[in-house]
């Protein structure tokens, strides 16, 4: 069973791993004090853990760090019923 409290720890740790500013993480988690966010909820991963997380993200279909530049300029086609095929 996954408790809501556990998801808050996971969210805080993922935000830290993604280099989200601590104040933004505090706002997302709705904490009134930065110390609660950083000292209680956030578990900062080591450099080796971060490398492993990047590999996992890539294996799950995410972009590798070199790919974002190659993706610039590409836009997704809008979805909706206004377009007609010819």
PAZAPA-4460 file (N, C-alpha, C; in steps of 0.05 Angstrom, whole numbers, plus 32768, in hexadecimal, padded with zeros to 4 digits):
% residues 86
    n_x    n_y    n_z   ca_x   ca_y   ca_z    c_x    c_y    c_z   seq   type   mol
   8011   7FE9   8000   8000   8000   8000   8012   8019   8000     1      X     A
   800B   802C   7FEF   801A   8045   7FED   800A   805B   7FFC     2      X     A
   8016   8067   800F   8009   807C   801E   800D   8097   8010     3      X     A
   7FFB   80AA   8014   7FFE   80C5   8009   8017   80D2   8013     4      X     A
   801D   80CD   802C   8036   80D8   8038   804F   80CF   8029     5      X     A
   804F   80B6   8020   8066   80AB   8011   8068   80B9   7FF6     6      X     A
   8052   80C0   7FEA   8053   80CD   7FD0   805F   80E9   7FD3     7      X     A
   805B   80F6   7FEA   8066   8110   7FEE   8085   810E   7FF0     8      X     A
   808F   80FA   7FFD   80AC   80F5   7FFE   80B7   80F0   7FE2     9      X     A
   80A9   80E0   7FD3   80B2   80D9   7FB8   80B2   80F2   7FA7    10      X     A
   809D   8102   7FA8   809B   811B   7F98   80B2   812E   7FA0    11      X     A
   80B7   8132   7FB9   80CC   8144   7FC2   80E8   813A   7FB8    12      X     A
   80EC   8120   7FBA   8106   8115   7FB1   8109   8117   7F93    13      X     A
   80F4   8111   7F84   80F6   8114   7F67   80FB   8130   7F5E    14      X     A
   80EE   8143   7F6B   80F2   815F   7F65   810F   8167   7F6A    15      X     A
   811B   815D   7F80   8137   8163   7F86   8149   8156   7F71    16      X     A
   8143   813E   7F69   8153   8130   7F55   8152   813F   7F3A    17      X     A
   813C   814D   7F35   8138   815B   7F1C   8142   8178   7F1E    18      X     A
   8150   817E   7F34   815B   8199   7F39   8146   81AF   7F3A    19      X     A
   812E   81A9   7F44   811A   81BD   7F47   8122   81CD   7F60    20      X     A
   811F   81E7   7F5E   8127   81F9   7F74   8117   81F1   7F8D    21      X     A
   8124   81F0   7FA5   8116   81E8   7FBD   80FD   81F8   7FC3    22      X     A
   80FC   8212   7FBD   80E4   8222   7FC2   80CD   8219   7FB1    23      X     A
   80D3   8211   7F98   80BE   8207   7F87   80B3   81ED   7F92    24      X     A
   80C5   81DB   7F9A   80BD   81C2   7FA6   80AC   81C7   7FBF    25      X     A
   80B3   81DA   7FCF   80A4   81E1   7FE7   8087   81EA   7FDF    26      X     A
   8085   81F9   7FCA   806A   8202   7FC1   805A   81EA   7FB6    27      X     A
   8067   81D9   7FA7   8059   81C2   7F9C   804E   81B0   7FB2    28      X     A
   805F   81AC   7FC7   8057   819B   7FDD   8046   81A9   7FF2    29      X     A
   8042   81C3   7FED   8030   81D3   7FFF   803B   81D4   801C    30      X     A
   8055   81D6   801F   8061   81D9   8039   8063   81F7   803F    31      X     A
   8061   81FE   8059   8064   821A   8060   8081   8222   8067    32      X     A
   8092   820D   806B   80AE   8213   8072   80C0   8202   8060    33      X     A
   80D5   820F   8056   80E8   8201   8045   80F6   81EA   8054    34      X     A
   80FA   81ED   806E   8108   81D9   807D   80F8   81BE   807D    35      X     A
   80DE   81C0   807D   80CE   81A7   807C   80D3   8199   8062    36      X     A
   80D3   81A8   804C   80D7   819D   8032   80F2   8190   8030    37      X     A
   8107   819F   8037   8122   8196   8033   812C   8182   8048    38      X     A
   8124   8184   8061   812F   8173   8075   811E   815A   807B    39      X     A
   8104   815C   8076   80F3   8145   807D   80EC   8135   8064    40      X     A
   80E4   8143   804E   80D9   8135   8037   80ED   812F   8021    41      X     A
   8102   813F   801E   8114   813C   8007   812B   812A   800E    42      X     A
   8130   8116   7FFE   8146   8104   8001   8157   8108   7FE8    43      X     A
   816D   8117   7FEA   817D   811E   7FD3   818E   8107   7FCB    44      X     A
   818C   80FF   7FB1   819B   80E8   7FA7   81B9   80EF   7FA2    45      X     A
   81C9   80DB   7FA4   81E6   80DE   7F9E   81E9   80E1   7F80    46      X     A
   8201   80E9   7F77   8206   80EC   7F5A   8202   80D1   7F4C    47      X     A
   820A   80BC   7F59   8207   80A1   7F4D   81E9   809A   7F4A    48      X     A
   81DA   80A1   7F5E   81BD   809B   7F5D   81B0   80AB   7F46    49      X     A
   81B9   80C4   7F43   81AE   80D5   7F2E   81B5   80C9   7F12    50      X     A
   81CD   80BF   7F0F   81D5   80B2   7EF5   81C3   809B   7EF0    51      X     A
   81BE   808B   7F05   81AD   8073   7F02   8190   807C   7EFA    52      X     A
   8186   8091   7F06   816B   809B   7F00   8169   80A5   7EE3    53      X     A
   817F   80B2   7EDA   817F   80BB   7EBE   817E   80A3   7EAB    54      X     A
   818D   808E   7EB1   818D   8076   7EA1   8171   8069   7EA1    55      X     A
   8165   8068   7EB8   814A   805D   7EBA   8136   806D   7EAA    56      X     A
   8138   8087   7EAC   8126   8098   7E9C   8129   8094   7E7E    57      X     A
   8142   8091   7E75   8147   808C   7E59   813C   8071   7E51    58      X     A
   8140   805D   7E62   8136   8042   7E5C   8118   8041   7E5B    59      X     A
   810B   8053   7E69   80EE   8054   7E6A   80E3   8066   7E54    60      X     A
   80F4   806F   7E42   80EB   807F   7E2B   80EF   809D   7E2E    61      X     A
   80FD   80A5   7E42   8103   80C2   7E45   811A   80CA   7E33    62      X     A
   811F   80E4   7E31   8134   80EE   7E21   814E   80ED   7E30    63      X     A
   8164   80E6   7E22   817F   80E7   7E2E   8186   8105   7E2F    64      X     A
   819A   810C   7E3F   81A1   8129   7E42   81AA   8136   7E27    65      X     A
   81B3   8127   7E14   81BB   8133   7DFA   81A4   8137   7DE8    66      X     A
   818D   812A   7DEB   8177   812C   7DD9   8167   8145   7DD9    67      X     A
   8164   8154   7DEF   8153   816B   7DEE   8159   817F   7DD8    68      X     A
   8173   8184   7DD1   817A   8196   7DBC   816F   818C   7DA1    69      X     A
   8170   8172   7D9D   8166   8167   7D84   8148   816A   7D81    70      X     A
   813A   816C   7D98   811D   816E   7D98   8113   818A   7D94    71      X     A
   8125   819E   7D97   811C   81BA   7D94   8111   81BF   7D78    72      X     A
   80FD   81CF   7D77   80F1   81D6   7D5D   80DC   81C3   7D54    73      X     A
   80D9   81AC   7D61   80C4   819A   7D5B   80AC   81A0   7D6C    74      X     A
   8094   81A1   7D60   807C   81A6   7D6F   8069   8190   7D6B    75      X     A
   8059   818C   7D80   8045   8177   7D7E   802D   8181   7D6E    76      X     A
   8020   8170   7D5F   8008   8178   7D51   7FF2   817C   7D64    77      X     A
   7FE2   8191   7D61   7FCC   8195   7D74   7FB7   817F   7D70    78      X     A
   7FAB   8177   7D86   7F96   8163   7D84   7F7B   8171   7D85    79      X     A
   7F68   8165   7D79   7F4D   8172   7D7A   7F3F   816C   7D60    80      X     A
   7F26   8174   7D5F   7F15   816E   7D49   7F14   8184   7D34    81      X     A
   7F23   819B   7D37   7F21   81B0   7D24   7F30   81AB   7D09    82      X     A
   7F43   8198   7D0A   7F52   8193   7CF1   7F45   817E   7CE0    83      X     A
   7F46   8183   7CC6   7F3B   8170   7CB3   7F51   8165   7CA2    84      X     A
   7F50   814B   7C9D   7F64   813F   7C8B   7F5D   8145   7C6E    85      X     A
   7F71   8148   7C5D   7F6B   814D   7C41   7F74   8136   7C30    86      X     A
***
